[in-house]
Amino acid sequence: MAVKIGVLALQGAFAEHSQYLQRCGAEVVEVRLPAHLDGLDGLILPGGESTTIGKLLRRYQFEEPLRQFSKPIWGTCAGMILLAQEVINGLPDQLMLQRIDLRVTRNAFGRQVDSFTADLEVSNLSQPLPAVFIRAPLAEPLNDQVEVMARYRGQVAAARQGNIWVSSFHPELSGDLRMHQAFVDGCVGSR
């Protein structure tokens, strides 16, 4: 039986994540309501606009279900912001699910016109990964429970703590399936 991974489908790059997961052999569920979390082996919170996604999560009453979700979660870009303990440059009512001990700075690289791609060494991959940064956040660990998986110019670009993964870049836009495959494999291992 294929691993069943949800992709939060309220706003942002959910379609691209869904395609990558399918190419890795996962069954994909587009999550639009908290009830869609039932029976999942993992979940991706995609990039997009973190304040908009946060407002939608509140509107559809996702806060507690996401705080209680015990399967692996991977937050990319805006998803990283949503999973963080602390957010710098956030709005006063910025939603923080506080699932990973990171302090995240929103839009650390400036505006969308400042977007770029860089090859990153990622700890669980054998070759560098092309990482697409779009209005990307950067993070710093709040304690030694956070495993840094990749850095860009000394700042945390990917990390994990337990079964929570985050990346400030958009692997779903890279043309490289390896991060998604590693997440799928992690979801299989946590069954």
N, C-alpha and C positions, 0 to 999 in steps of 0.2 A: 504494500500500500504506500502510495506517495506521501511525502511529508506535506502537511497542509499549512501554508503560511498566509497570513492576512497582510494586506497593505491598506493603511488608513487612506480612504478615498474621499476625503472631504475637500481638499484643495492641494495643489502642488503636483509633484512629479510622480504620481502613483501609477500611471499607465506604463511608464518606462520601467519602474521597478517590477511591475507585474510581468512584463515581457521577459526581463532578465531571469526572474524566478522560474518562469515556465521553461525557459531554455535550459535551466539547471535541473529540470525534472520535478519541480514542486507543483502541487495543486495550489492555485492562488484564489483567495477570497478577497474581494474588494469590501473593506469594512466601512460601513456608513452608519451603523447603529451599534450600541454596546452589545446587543444580543449576538452580533456577528463575530464576537470574540470567542464564543463557545466552540470548543472542539479544535481550536487552532494549536499548532505546534510551535508557532512563532509569529512575530508581527514586525512590520516595518513602518516607522513613522517617517514619511518622505520629506524632502525639501519642499519649500514653498515660502509662504510668508508666515512667520511664527506667530505674530499677533493675530492674524486672521484665523489660522488653524486653532490657536488657543481659544478664541471666542467661539468657534464652532464646536470645539470639544466641550466647552461649558454648556452651550445651547443644547447639545444632544446628550448631556449628562455622562460624558466619558471619564471625568476626572477620577473618581474612585475605582471604576473598573480597570483603568490603566494603571493606577497605583497598586492594585491587587493582582494584576496579571502576572502569573508566575513563570510563564514560558519565556524563551529568549525574545528580546526586543532589540531592534537596530534602528537608531535615529540618525538620519542623514541631514546635514545642514540645519534646517528649521527643526527637524526631529531631535537633533543634538541639543538645541536650545530648550526645547520642551522637556527633555529628560534631565536637565541640569539641576543642581542644588541652588546655584546662584546665577543670575544673569546681569551683566553690565550692559548699559545702554538700552535696557528694556523699558517698556512702558510701566507706569505705576501698578497696573493690574495684570502685568505679564504672568501668564500661566507657567508654573514650574512644577513638573510632576515629581521632582526630587528623587529620581531613580538611580542617579550616578553622581558620585562626589566630585563634581567639576564646577569651577567658576567659568562661565562662558561669556565672552564678549561678542555681542551681535555686530554684524557688518564690520568685522575687524579690518577688511581690506577696502572699505569704501563702497562706492556705488557700483551698479551693475556694469557700467562701462569699464570698470577696473578688473573685470573677471579675467581669469587666466587658467592655464593648465600647467601642471608641474609633475615630474616623475617623482614618486615617493617610495622610499623603502618602507614596507609594511611588515611588521614582525612575523605574521603568519603566512607570508607569501615569499616565494623563492626569488622572484624577479621584481624590479620596480613596477609600480602601478601608475598609469596616467591618471592623475587626479584633477578633476574639473572644479575650480573654485568660483562660485558665483555669489557675490555679497556674503561671503563665507564668515562664519564665526570661528574664533579660536578659543582654546580653553587652557586652563591650568588645573592640575589635580589639587584637591583639598587634603588628601592624605595618601598614604602608600597602599591603600586598597585598590587604587585605580592603576591598571596596567596600560601604559602608553604603548600603542601599536604603531604610530607614525607621528613624525614631527615635520613641520615646515618652518624653517628659519627659527628653530628652537621652541616653537609653540606646538602644543598638542593639536594634531590634525585628525587623529583617530585614537580611540581608547576603548577599554572595556573594564567592567567591574562585575564579576559574577557572570550572569547571562545577559547583561545589558551592554550593547555595543553602540558606539557613536562614531560618526565621521563628519568632519566639517565640509567635506567635498561631496561631489555628486558621482558616485561610482556608476550609477545607472546611465550616465551620459558619456562614459569613457570608452565604450566598445570592448571592455574587458570584463569578463564574467567572474573572475576569481574571487572577489570579495563576496559576491552573491553566493557562489558555490560554497565558500567557507561558512557562510551563515546558514545555508541549507544543511550542510553537514553537521553543524552545531545543533540545529533543531532536531535532526535525526538522532543525534547522540543524547539529547535531553529527554527523549520519549520515555 
